[in-house]
Structures are given as C-alpha cells and as structure tokens.
Amino acid sequence: MRTFPIVVLFVLACGTASSIAADYYQLPNIKRIDSDLYRSGKVVIATSSCLHMTVGEEALLKYEGPGEYEIIWSDRSTCEVQRVLTID
C-alpha cells in the first residue's frame, strides 16, 4: 500500500513539469533589419532593448506562454521579444 502514494506523487510531478515546459523554434539566418527588429525567413521579431548585432547567425525562439517569447542567441545571450509577426 505504500507504493500508491509514491506513484501518485510521481505522476503529479511529471504532469506539472510538462505544463511549465517551454517550446523552442529555430531561427535560421536571422538578421537585424532595424533597431529592435529582426527577420528570419517569413518571421519578423520585435524586441525590447536588444543590442545584439547579427548578419545571419542561427538563434532559438523560446515560447514560454501566450505572448511570452525570448530569443536565445548562439553566444547564449538573450533578448526579450515584444511581438512575433509573419509575412506572406
């Protein structure tokens, strides 16, 4: 009977861990097109006070929840994202 509470705690812990996990998306050939504005393919990203200069490196876009994004650069620095837009 003692294994039941342990199993329940394990299932609950795994369930909460998956609900706080972030999603990551690759940003190949990302370029700075203006102050606090970056483009990768058909995606334009508006940032806040991002000083990272890039001319075509790869980065990751981290999705943390509705309206919460962050760019993670190859040197492990980050920039807060204000908005992500797609262009047709």
C-alpha positions as MATLAB code, in Angstrom:
seq = 'MRTFPIVVLFVLACGTASSIAADYYQLPNIKRIDSDLYRSGKVVIATSSCLHMTVGEEALLKYEGPGEYEIIWSDRSTCEVQRVLTID';
ca = [
       0.000    0.000    0.000;
       2.911    2.409    0.435;
       3.692    2.396   -3.296;
       0.382    4.053   -4.182;
       1.236    7.472   -2.669;
       4.689    7.376   -4.268;
       3.184    6.614   -7.679;
       0.625    9.405   -7.273;
       3.367   11.905   -6.337;
       5.445   10.812   -9.334;
       2.505   11.240  -11.745;
       1.649   14.642  -10.294;
       5.263   15.804  -10.504;
       5.555   14.697  -14.131;
       2.275   16.387  -15.001;
       3.332   19.736  -13.581;
       6.742   19.550  -15.223;
       5.206   19.181  -18.670;
       2.863   22.124  -18.128;
       5.746   24.539  -17.463;
       7.999   23.305  -20.268;
       8.906   25.826  -22.970;
       8.865   25.270  -26.723;
      11.832   26.210  -28.898;
      11.821   27.161  -32.582;
      14.865   27.536  -34.817;
      15.538   30.908  -36.388;
      17.925   30.189  -39.272;
      19.788   33.061  -40.900;
      18.328   35.711  -38.580;
      19.297   39.287  -39.480;
      18.879   42.624  -37.776;
      16.873   44.884  -40.088;
      16.425   47.863  -37.755;
      16.757   48.845  -34.123;
      14.941   46.141  -32.090;
      13.728   44.448  -35.294;
      14.960   41.101  -36.618;
      13.949   38.896  -39.549;
      14.323   35.183  -40.183;
      12.631   33.954  -43.351;
       8.967   34.992  -43.158;
       9.148   35.858  -39.450;
       9.727   39.383  -38.141;
      10.513   39.754  -34.439;
      10.197   42.992  -32.489;
      12.363   43.079  -29.360;
      12.846   45.392  -26.412;
      16.267   46.997  -25.908;
      18.096   44.248  -27.792;
      21.579   45.296  -28.826;
      22.625   42.010  -30.444;
      24.192   42.593  -33.850;
      23.709   39.740  -36.302;
      24.115   39.280  -40.022;
      22.879   35.745  -40.494;
      23.532   33.533  -37.494;
      21.197   30.902  -36.081;
      19.190   31.506  -32.920;
      16.322   29.975  -30.979;
      12.925   31.478  -30.294;
      11.725   30.342  -26.877;
       7.958   30.278  -26.351;
       7.133   30.481  -22.658;
       3.377   31.108  -22.851;
       0.818   33.343  -24.523;
       2.652   36.466  -25.638;
       5.884   35.483  -23.853;
       8.876   34.916  -26.139;
      12.641   35.229  -25.889;
      15.439   34.996  -28.462;
      18.404   32.887  -27.396;
      21.498   33.713  -29.446;
      24.361   31.335  -30.230;
      26.539   33.023  -27.571;
      23.753   32.205  -25.014;
      22.729   35.852  -24.590;
      19.006   36.571  -24.692;
      16.607   39.287  -25.831;
      13.062   39.872  -24.671;
      10.567   39.680  -27.524;
       7.657   42.102  -27.718;
       5.947   40.697  -30.811;
       6.327   37.946  -33.431;
       4.847   38.583  -36.890;
       4.700   36.518  -40.069;
       4.913   37.982  -43.564;
       3.229   36.454  -46.606;
];
